[in-house]
């Protein structure tokens, strides 16, 4: 029987890895963004659990900030996607390589 | 030095500041044509008036001083920007500003069609300024400043018409040859700092006058000092081996040739030696060297002048030869004779050059005397002026050249004996011959070219200076007449009261002096007559024998210098440019930027442009950092 704390950490690591895998492998920008959100949630989970273990509110309050930034980031990213789609008619990541050195 | 030193303060710097103002005004503002020439002339004339005022102070004063200010000090080296005037320099001052004014006036008309007159007059005034600094500075550093200044102005004015490659090259040749000479001046300055502890002329003179201190010096110091100054003088005053720049300097406008390359700048070597005469007077070996170098210069240049076809070239070689006469006088221990000839030569050579300019102007820039002829009727005033100049330089009786050349020949006979005298007399005969050759080819017989047929007399503004200079050329000599004629020796008085006493030698008797004078006069008259017989009908088709070729090609000195000095330097330069520049400097540069490029190319492999690969790399990086921190 696994302890509740360990379970929560396992879920968090799973979420993070799953998100990272999604980000690295998916070709669509929207899905990649979803992968990033998953990774963020994994991290949030760790922060909350750590706050529980050490009995202070710092971890939990940090989660509020992360959520805020994530919301802003999602809004920004989605509006960029809209513009990109209008301009190029696609959101496949391979098409955006203008940073190539 | 005179027994009672009567030093008077005088505003000498004003004389220098006037032409300096002219140089600035003409250089900075675009004045209307003619106006810039008149401005330059006026300022030079004002300097002349001031010089006369200073000159008139001399019977009472023995030296005028303007303390000036401390220019810089480094350790015990002190450079005082001060000015002093001795009697003989005040005469030179009159020549510089007086003849300078006449030449400025002449140039105003001569250059009236040129498109960059303002530049010309700015340079010309700057030259007068530098020459005055050279003549007046009380410190050798100040003299050196003027010395370099006149060199720069000479360079600028020789290459004044720099659109033509030939002129620009002549300017560079003059400047570089002078630099070789300037090395001597620097050496002299270093010796002065190291052994006298001062560079002021009066300070050095005090040192020499004090037997105790002078004896404490190593023997060679004064010899090296004197030789170094003479080397510098060789550069500036066109003596063997550094005379080669002067004939090429004729590329400049003719007023420049008259002012810089005949009347003033080229005599500055003699002036400096006369100022430092007490040192030279003790160095008999150095005087011997000076004498023989000068004698060879006088002869060689006279031989080269015999066959030249360019009117200005004839005058240029004649100048080199006459400078040789002046140095020969110094070598014979007679600074008075040298300075006397400086002054008379300034008058008649400026006259000859300006007349040549007038002729060339009238001939529409044709300089070849073989294409002239018959100009006596068409240019009567120029003809008169040139005749006066020729008579004076050849030393016909009672002209200024007669007195000064006779004095030199007598002094040479006294101290150097028959051989030196005979060779110098030969040079004097050649002078008379080649000058009258150029005179007859230019003015007598009939016109030999289209230009000569349509030649016209120059404007009054050019003729007036010619007439004034003609008067001077005829009369200046009467200021120093031979001893047996009476007591009228102003130049001896001026030079000796400035501290330059002749080296004691045995004086010849009056009878001998009469004989010498007779020989010189007959010699010059005979040579002139020979030139008349040979060239009255125009140029003689020369049989191009070996001697003629040697003279016409200037003894191949330029070619010798080219193959023995310039070529090795060029070779060294080329190999340095290949090995150091190409492989060394360029190699380092190319190598370093190649290494940057390769690094960049390697790094750009990772810059795929794909966001996901960047993220992957970040993850890898994080893992590596984590690994380093935790595993190690």
HADDOCK unambig.tbl for C-alpha pairs under 7 A between the chains (distance, minus, plus):
assign (segid A and resid 24 and name CA) (segid B and resid 612 and name CA) 5.50 0.50 0.50
assign (segid A and resid 94 and name CA) (segid B and resid 610 and name CA) 6.55 0.50 0.50
assign (segid A and resid 96 and name CA) (segid B and resid 610 and name CA) 6.92 0.50 0.50
assign (segid A and resid 97 and name CA) (segid B and resid 609 and name CA) 4.19 0.50 0.50
assign (segid A and resid 97 and name CA) (segid B and resid 610 and name CA) 5.49 0.50 0.50
assign (segid A and resid 98 and name CA) (segid B and resid 609 and name CA) 5.95 0.50 0.50
assign (segid A and resid 99 and name CA) (segid B and resid 609 and name CA) 4.38 0.50 0.50
assign (segid A and resid 100 and name CA) (segid B and resid 607 and name CA) 5.20 0.50 0.50
assign (segid A and resid 100 and name CA) (segid B and resid 608 and name CA) 4.76 0.50 0.50
assign (segid A and resid 100 and name CA) (segid B and resid 609 and name CA) 3.82 0.50 0.50
assign (segid A and resid 101 and name CA) (segid B and resid 604 and name CA) 5.13 0.50 0.50
assign (segid A and resid 101 and name CA) (segid B and resid 607 and name CA) 5.00 0.50 0.50
assign (segid A and resid 101 and name CA) (segid B and resid 608 and name CA) 6.68 0.50 0.50
